[in-house]
Amino acid sequence: MTIALVIVGGFYAAIALGSAAGKLTKNEQVIASLTGVGVKASFVPVLAILEILGAAGLVVGIWSKLLGLAAAVCLALYFAGAVIAHLRVRDKAAAVIPPFVLMVIGIATSLLEAHR
Protein backbone atom coordinates (compact mmCIF):
# COMPACT_ATOMS: atom_id res chain seq x y z
CA MET A 1 0.00 0.00 0.00
CA THR A 2 2.86 2.41 0.75
CA ILE A 3 4.34 1.95 -2.72
CA ALA A 4 0.97 2.76 -4.29
CA LEU A 5 0.68 5.80 -2.05
CA VAL A 6 4.11 7.11 -3.04
CA ILE A 7 3.33 6.60 -6.74
CA VAL A 8 -0.18 8.07 -6.68
CA GLY A 9 0.76 10.83 -4.23
CA GLY A 10 3.86 11.75 -6.24
CA PHE A 11 1.84 11.85 -9.44
CA TYR A 12 -0.82 13.98 -7.77
CA ALA A 13 1.79 16.37 -6.38
CA ALA A 14 3.37 16.72 -9.83
CA ILE A 15 -0.02 17.47 -11.38
CA ALA A 16 -0.78 20.09 -8.70
CA LEU A 17 2.61 21.74 -9.32
CA GLY A 18 1.97 21.75 -13.07
CA SER A 19 -1.42 23.35 -12.51
CA ALA A 20 0.15 25.96 -10.23
CA ALA A 21 2.84 26.68 -12.82
CA GLY A 22 0.17 27.38 -15.43
CA LYS A 23 -1.37 29.93 -13.11
CA LEU A 24 1.90 31.57 -12.08
CA THR A 25 3.18 31.85 -15.65
CA LYS A 26 -0.21 33.26 -16.69
CA ASN A 27 -0.75 30.62 -19.36
CA GLU A 28 -3.43 32.05 -21.67
CA GLN A 29 -5.56 28.90 -21.68
CA VAL A 30 -5.43 28.58 -17.88
CA ILE A 31 -6.26 32.23 -17.29
CA ALA A 32 -9.11 32.09 -19.83
CA SER A 33 -10.56 29.07 -18.06
CA LEU A 34 -10.30 30.76 -14.67
CA THR A 35 -11.83 34.03 -15.80
CA GLY A 36 -14.55 32.04 -17.57
CA VAL A 37 -15.73 30.67 -14.23
CA GLY A 38 -15.49 34.05 -12.51
CA VAL A 39 -12.10 33.93 -10.80
CA LYS A 40 -10.65 37.43 -10.42
CA ALA A 41 -7.09 37.92 -11.68
CA SER A 42 -5.92 38.97 -8.22
CA PHE A 43 -6.98 35.59 -6.81
CA VAL A 44 -5.06 33.46 -9.33
CA PRO A 45 -1.74 33.55 -7.40
CA VAL A 46 -3.60 32.49 -4.24
CA LEU A 47 -4.95 29.43 -6.04
CA ALA A 48 -1.44 28.60 -7.27
CA ILE A 49 -0.03 28.88 -3.74
CA LEU A 50 -2.75 26.56 -2.43
CA GLU A 51 -1.78 23.97 -5.04
CA ILE A 52 1.91 24.32 -4.21
CA LEU A 53 1.19 23.88 -0.51
CA GLY A 54 -0.95 20.84 -1.27
CA ALA A 55 1.83 19.30 -3.35
CA ALA A 56 4.37 19.98 -0.61
CA GLY A 57 2.01 18.43 1.94
CA LEU A 58 1.74 15.29 -0.17
CA VAL A 59 5.51 14.96 -0.41
CA VAL A 60 6.06 15.54 3.32
CA GLY A 61 3.08 13.26 3.89
CA ILE A 62 5.21 10.32 2.80
CA TRP A 63 6.73 10.56 6.28
CA SER A 64 3.82 12.17 8.13
CA LYS A 65 0.51 10.35 7.69
CA LEU A 66 -1.59 13.15 9.16
CA LEU A 67 -0.08 15.86 6.95
CA GLY A 68 -0.34 13.67 3.86
CA LEU A 69 -3.98 12.92 4.59
CA ALA A 70 -4.76 16.59 5.18
CA ALA A 71 -3.01 17.62 1.96
CA ALA A 72 -4.79 14.95 -0.10
CA VAL A 73 -8.20 15.87 1.31
CA CYS A 74 -7.58 19.60 0.79
CA LEU A 75 -6.45 19.10 -2.81
CA ALA A 76 -9.49 16.90 -3.48
CA LEU A 77 -11.71 19.68 -2.09
CA TYR A 78 -9.82 22.27 -4.14
CA PHE A 79 -10.53 20.36 -7.35
CA ALA A 80 -14.13 19.69 -6.23
CA GLY A 81 -14.47 23.46 -6.06
CA ALA A 82 -13.13 23.70 -9.60
CA VAL A 83 -15.71 21.14 -10.76
CA ILE A 84 -18.49 23.11 -9.08
CA ALA A 85 -17.24 26.37 -10.62
CA HIS A 86 -17.31 24.85 -14.12
CA LEU A 87 -20.74 23.30 -13.59
CA ARG A 88 -22.09 26.57 -12.21
CA VAL A 89 -21.36 28.36 -15.50
CA ARG A 90 -22.52 25.34 -17.53
CA ASP A 91 -19.11 24.73 -19.07
CA LYS A 92 -18.65 21.97 -21.61
CA ALA A 93 -17.74 18.49 -20.40
CA ALA A 94 -14.22 19.00 -21.74
CA ALA A 95 -13.69 21.71 -19.11
CA VAL A 96 -15.25 19.72 -16.27
CA ILE A 97 -13.54 16.37 -16.81
CA PRO A 98 -9.93 17.36 -15.90
CA PRO A 99 -10.75 18.80 -12.45
CA PHE A 100 -13.17 15.92 -11.87
CA VAL A 101 -10.42 13.37 -12.56
CA LEU A 102 -8.07 15.28 -10.25
CA MET A 103 -10.72 15.29 -7.55
CA VAL A 104 -11.08 11.50 -7.89
CA ILE A 105 -7.31 11.07 -7.69
CA GLY A 106 -7.39 13.20 -4.54
CA ILE A 107 -10.03 10.96 -3.03
CA ALA A 108 -7.99 7.88 -3.93
CA THR A 109 -4.87 9.43 -2.41
CA SER A 110 -6.84 10.29 0.73
CA LEU A 111 -8.03 6.71 1.04
CA LEU A 112 -4.50 5.38 0.58
CA GLU A 113 -3.24 7.80 3.24
CA ALA A 114 -6.01 6.83 5.65
CA HIS A 115 -5.38 3.08 5.27
CA ARG A 116 -1.61 2.93 5.54
Secondary structure, DSSP 4 states (H G I P E B T S, - for coil): -HHHHHHHHHHHHHHHHHHHHHHHTT-HHHHHHHHHTT--GGGHHHHHHHHHHHHHHHHHTTT-HHHHHHHHHHHHHHHHHHHHHHHHTT--HHHHHHHHHHHHHHHHHHHHHHT-
